[in-house]
Amino acid sequence: MAKFIYKIQNMKKRFIPCLLFLVLLLVGTSLSAQTNAKVNGTWLLNVESPMGSGTPSFLLKQLTDSTFEGNYQGQLGETNVKGTVKGNKIHISFSISDNLIEYDGIVDGDTMKGKVVLGTLGEGTFTGNRKNS
C-alpha cells in the first residue's frame, strides 16, 4: 500500500508541472494570435456597387497597434482617412461631400476584402492588395 501511495504522490509531482506548462503554452499561443494586422503602405482596391465600380487607393500609416491614418484617392475625390484594426478586422472612415464613407473588412497579409457603405450613395464590396514597395 505504501508503494501505491508513493506512486500516486510521484505522479502528482510530475502531472502538475506538465499541466502548468500546457496552460502557459495555450495562453501564449492565444495572446500571439490576437496581434493586430499591420496595414502600413499603399493599398489598391477594387470597389463594386450598384452605382458602378471604382479603383481607389489608400496610403495608410499605422499610428499605434490598433489605429492608423492616411489618404484616400478615388472617384469620390481625395481626402484624409482614419481607421482602426483589431486582429485582422479593419475599419476605415472618411467624409466626402457630406457623405460618411466606411470600409469594413478583413486583412490577410497583403490582401484586404469587405463591404463599403458609401453614405447616401449606396453600398458595395471591395477587394484589394497592398502595393509592393
N, C-alpha and C positions, 0 to 999 in steps of 0.2 A: 504494500500500500504506500509506503514512504517513497518508493521509486516512482510510482504513478503520480503522486503529488509533486515530486521534484520535476518530472517531465512536463506537467502542466504549467508549473511556475516558469520553467525554462522556455516553454513555447510562448507564454505571455511576454517574456523579456524580448523575444525575437519579433513577435507579432506587432507590438505597439510601435517600435521604430519603423517597421515596414509600412504600417498603416499611416503613420505621420508623414513619411516620405511620399506616399501616393497622394495624400491630401495636398501637400505642398506642391507637388508636380501638377495636379489638376488646377489649383488656384493660379499658379504661374502661367499655365497654358491659357486659361481663360482671361487673365489680365493682358497677356500679349495679344490675344485675339481681339481685344477691344481698342486697339490703337486706331486712330483716325487715318483715313486715306490722305495722301499728300496730293494737293491739287495745283501746285505751282506750275506755271507755264502757259503756253498758248493752246487753247482748245478750239478745234474747228468742228462745228456742229452742223447737222442736217435736221431741219425742223419741217415737220409735215403737219398741216392743219387744213380744215375745210376751206380756208381762205387761199390756200396755196402752200408752196414750200419756200424755204429760205436757207441760207448758209451763213449764219452769224459766226463770229469768232469772239472768244473771250480771252483776255490776258489776265491771269489770276496770280495774285501774290499772297501766300499764306502768312497771316499775321501771328497767329498762335496755332496750337494743335487743332483747334476747332473753329477758327474764324479766318476769313480771307476777304480781300477786296480786289478790285480790278477794273477792267474796262470792257464794255460791250461795243461791237461794231457789227451792224447788220442792216436789214431792210428798214428797221424802225428808226435808224439813226445811229448816234454814238453817245454813250453816257457811262458814268461810273456805276459800278455794281458792288454789292456787299453780299456776303454769304457765310454759311456755316457748313461744317462737315462733322458728322457723328458716325463713327465706324466707317462704313462705306456709303452712307447716305449723304447726299449733297443738296443744299438749298441755296439758290441764287435769286436775288431780287433787285429790281431797279424800276424806276418810273420814267416813262417817255410819254409826252403829250397827255398828262394826267391819267395815264394807264399804268397800273401796277402790273409788272411782268414778273412771273415767278416760275423758276425752273426747279423741279424736284426730281431727283433721280438717284442712280446708283453709280459709283465709281468703281471700276475694276482695273487697277493698274493704269494703263494709258487709254482706257475706253470709258465712255460715260453714256448712259441712256436713261430716259424717263419721260415725264409729262411736263408740259408747259402750259401755264394759264396766261393768256395774252390780254389781260384786263378785260375791257368790254369787247375786244376784237375776237374772242373765242378761245378755244383750247386746242392743243395738239400734242404731238410726241416728238422726241428728239433722240438722236444718236450722235456720237462723235468720238473723236480721237485727239489725244494730246499731240501737238506738232513736235517732231523731233528737233532738238536744238542743233 
